[in-house]
Amino acid sequence: MTIRSVILGTGSYLPEKIMTNKDMEAIVDTTDEWIVQRTGIRERRVAAADQNTADMAIEAARQALHAAGLQGSDIDGVIVATSTPDTTFPSVAVKVQAALGVRQGPVFDVHAVCAGFIYALTVADSLLRTGAARRLLVVGAEKMTSILNWEDRTTCVLFGDGAGALVLEAQEGSGEIADRGILSTHLHADGNLRDILYVNGGVSSTQTAGHIVMEGKEVFRQAVALMADVVTEALDHNGISSADIDWLVPHQANIRIIEGTAKKLGVELDQVVLTVDRHGNTSAASIPLALDEAVRDGRIQPGHLLLLEGLGSGLTWGAALIRY
């Protein structure tokens, strides 16, 4: 028998405040038409000034636990993917653990920016497969608006805040593609591309949080190529084709990147879970936010084959094939 990491429940949280493109027009020199045409974004959520990443992570985790029919005490550990922690240390994950009463198992943050949730899933899957834990809570949570330069119209219109979560449990499978759970994950990074998307601050360099800086055209070019490559890698590894995929759940950065990836794979857009128009780019939170929405509205059903993929600063990128 093979151990699989099976999704028991999903959850999400979005701040109450909605900032539309019209609102952005009053802040920087931009237009709704310009933003929609280039990104597909129409609005995004903005956390309150006193609302931290951990606050959003805790709410999303609570929803995931409720969906799974579990309590915090049933969970062996917490992994949070975030690039916007409340403090340099301790981690966001320990705050989630304390708030929900999770056991004293492995609890830590993963920092791989927009690919962070795929990285966190991979680490959780490894812990579950080796028997280090039986159930884990995996969260992607970001307060991206806290590191925006609101005078830079090329970046401030792109990002939003939120959190998504899921509960994973180790279960026995046959080792076949029909198994429920995570079938494979695929991670990559290229530090030579770090300067096309970065934050110009940090603890050891400037002692400030800094702001996002991006070479949009180069990020777009790399994203379309690398996303198609890693998704193809996941398909080939499992001996399947894109026709076998029920849902593509991509990182929600830009509708044109998503469309480009789908086209290269031959996947129709009605098989792609899209939230970028309403959420913007929520970095590590975007994939679990999209996943939870599609689960709750009934699009994703038990037995469906899901392909998750994301790319972020680093550059980091990855994909996960999951039987829901």
N, C-alpha and C positions, 0 to 999 in steps of 0.2 A: 504494500500500500504506500501511497505518497501523501505527505502532509500538504494541504492547501490552506491558504489564508483567505477565509470566506468573509464577505461583507455581511454583517448582521443588521446594520442600520446606518443611515446617513442623517446629517443635520446641517443647518446653515444659519447664519445670522447676517443681516444687513442693517446698517445704521438707518435711523429714521429720516435724516436729511437727504433730500434729493437735489442735486445740482444739475440743471439742464444745460444744454449748449447755449441757450439764450442767456442764462445766468453767466456763463463763461464770457459772453460778448461784452458784459459790463466790467470784466476784470482785465482782459487782454484784447489785443487787436486780432480778433478772429470772428468767424461767422458759423452759424449752425450748418450751413451748406458745406463750408470748407471741411469741418470736422467730420460730418457724416460721409462725405465723398471719399475722404482719405482713410478713415478709420472704421466707419460703421457705428460709432458711438453717438448716442443721443442724450444720454444722461448717466450719472454715476452717483454713488452714495458717499457721503462724507461724515466721518465720525465726529461726535461732539468733542470740544476742546478737552473735557475731562474724561473722555472715553478712550481707554488704552487698548492695545492689541489683545492683551490677556482678557479683558472684559468681553470682547467679541468672540474670542476663542472659547471661553467658558460657556457662552450661550449656545454656540454651534455644537459644542460637545454634549451639552445637556439634551439637545434635540436628538442627536445621534444615539445617545443612551436610551432615551425614551422610545425611539423607533425600534431599538434592539430589544426592548423590554428588560433592560438591565439597570443596575445601580453602579455608582462609582466604585463601590467595594467589590464589584465583580470583575474589575479591570486590573490587569497586572502592571500596566505602564502607560506612559503618554509620550508621544513624539509630536512636536509642533514644528511645522515648516514656516519660517518667517524670516524676513530681512528687516523688519521694523519692530524689534523687541522693546518692551517698556523701559528696560534698563540694560546696561551692558552685562550685568549679571545680578541676580540669578536669572535663569531662563524663564520664558513664558510658560513652558511646560510644567514647571514646579508650581506655578500659580494655579494652573488648571487642576493639577493633582490635588492641591490643598482644598480648592473650592468644591471639588466633587467627591472627595474622600477616596481617591484611588490608592491602591496598595503601594507599599514602598519598593516598587520594582524599578525598572529602567525608565527614567524620566529626563528628557533633554530636548533641545531645539536642534533643527537642521537648517543650515543656511545655504541655499542654492537658488535663491531669488525665485524667478517665475517657474523654474523647473523643480523648485523645492518640494512640492507635494509628491512628485514622482520619486524623488530621492528618499523622502520620508517613507513612502509606501515600500520601497525596496528594502530599507533598513528594517521596517516592521516585519515584512515578509521573511527576512532572514532570521530574525529572532524567533518568530513563530515556527518556522520550519525546523530549527535546531532544538526546539523544546525549551528555550529560555523563557518563554511566556506562553500562556494559552490564549489570552485576549488582550488586545492593545487598542488604545484610542489614538487615531492619527488625525491631526488637525492642520489645516492651512489657514493662517490668519495674518492680515496685514492692515496697517494704517499708512497706506502709501501717501496720503495727502500731507503727512507730517514731514515728508522729505521732498516736497515739490517747490520749485521756484515759480511762484505765481506770476512772475513777469516773463517767463519763458513760454511762449505760446506753442512751441513745438513739443513740449512735454507735459505741461500742467493740464492740458485738456484730455490726456490719455488715461489717467489713473483714478482709482477709487478705492474705497475701504470695504472690508467685510471678512467673513470667516466661514469655512466649511469643514465638516468633520465626518469621520466614519469609524465604526467599530469593526475590528477584524478578529476572527476567531480561528484557531488552528483546528482543522477537521481532516479526517482521512478521505482521500480520493483514490481513484484507480490509476492516476497518472496519465489519463487520456485527456484529449481536448474537450471532452464533454463534462469534465469535472467543474464544479462550482469553485470560485475563488480566483486568486491571482495565478495565472498560468506562466507568465514570465515578465520580467522587467529588464530594461535596457538603458544604461546610463552612459553619458559621455560629457566631456568638457574639453575646452581648448583655451587655455590662459593667454595665448597669443592674441586673442580677440577681445581681451578684457577692456580695452580702451574705447570700444565703440558703444558701450553702455555701462555706465558706472555712476557712483555717487562721489562727489568731490569733497568728502569729509570722512572722518573716522577717529576712533579713540586714540590710536598711536600716532596719527599724522597731523590732524588739525584740532583734536579734542572737541570737535563739533559733529553734529549729525550729517551736515552737508545736504546737497540737493542733487537730483537726478540730472545727468548729462547724457545725451544720446545722439549718435549719428544715425538718423532714422532710415535713410536709404540703404546704408550698409547692413543695419540690423535686419531690415526687410529682406534683403537679398540672401543673407545667411540663413534666416529663419525658414524661408520657403524650401531651400535646398536641404537643410539639416533635418527639418521635420519630416519631409518625404523620405529621407534616408533612414531615419530611426524607425519610422512606422513600417517601412519595407523590411527592415531588419527583424522587427517583432513578428511580422507575418511569416517571413521565411523561416525563422527559428521554430515556429509552431506548425510549419507545413500547410499553411492555409493561404487564401487569397483575400483581397479586399471585399470580394463578394460574400465572404463568410461573416463579415462584420455587421452587427445590427446597428451599433451606434458608435460614432466617433465623438469623443468628448475632449476637445482640445483646450489648451490654454487660450484664454480670451484676451488677446492683445490687440488684434487688428483684423477686421473682417476680410481684408484682402489677403492677409497671410493665411487665414483659415481657408478661404476659397481656393487659393493657390495650392495648398496642401491637398485638399479634397480632390481637386482636378487632377493632380499628378497621380493620385491613388485610384481615380475612377469612382469615387464615392459621391453620391448625390447629396446636395445640401440638405434635403429633407431627412437625411440620416445623420446629420451633424447637430449636436446640441449647441445652441447659440444663446449667449447671454450678454455678449459684448455691447450690444446696443443699450442695455439697461444698467450694466455694472461697470463698464469700462474695464481697464486692466487692473485687476486686484492681485496681481502677482501670484504668490503661492496659494492664495485663497480661490483663484478663479476656477480651477478644475473641480475641487470638491463642491463649490457653489453651484456650478453647472450640473454636476452629477446629482446632487440632492434635488435640484429643481425638476430634473427629468424623472427621477424616481417618484417624487411626490405627485407629479401631474399624470403619472401612469404610463409615460412613454417607455421608460425602462422597466422591463418585466423580468421575473426570475427566469434564468436560462439564457437571457440575451448575452451576446458576446460584445464586450466593450473594448474600445481601443482608446486609451488616454495618452496624451502627448503634450509636452511643453518645452519651451526654450526660454532661457533667461540670461542675465548678465553672467559673465565669466569667460567665454560663453559656457553655459551649462545646458544640457538638453537630455531628454529621455522619453521613454514610452513604457506603457504597461498594458498587457493584454489580460482582461479579467472576464470570467464568466460570472455574471451577477446571480 
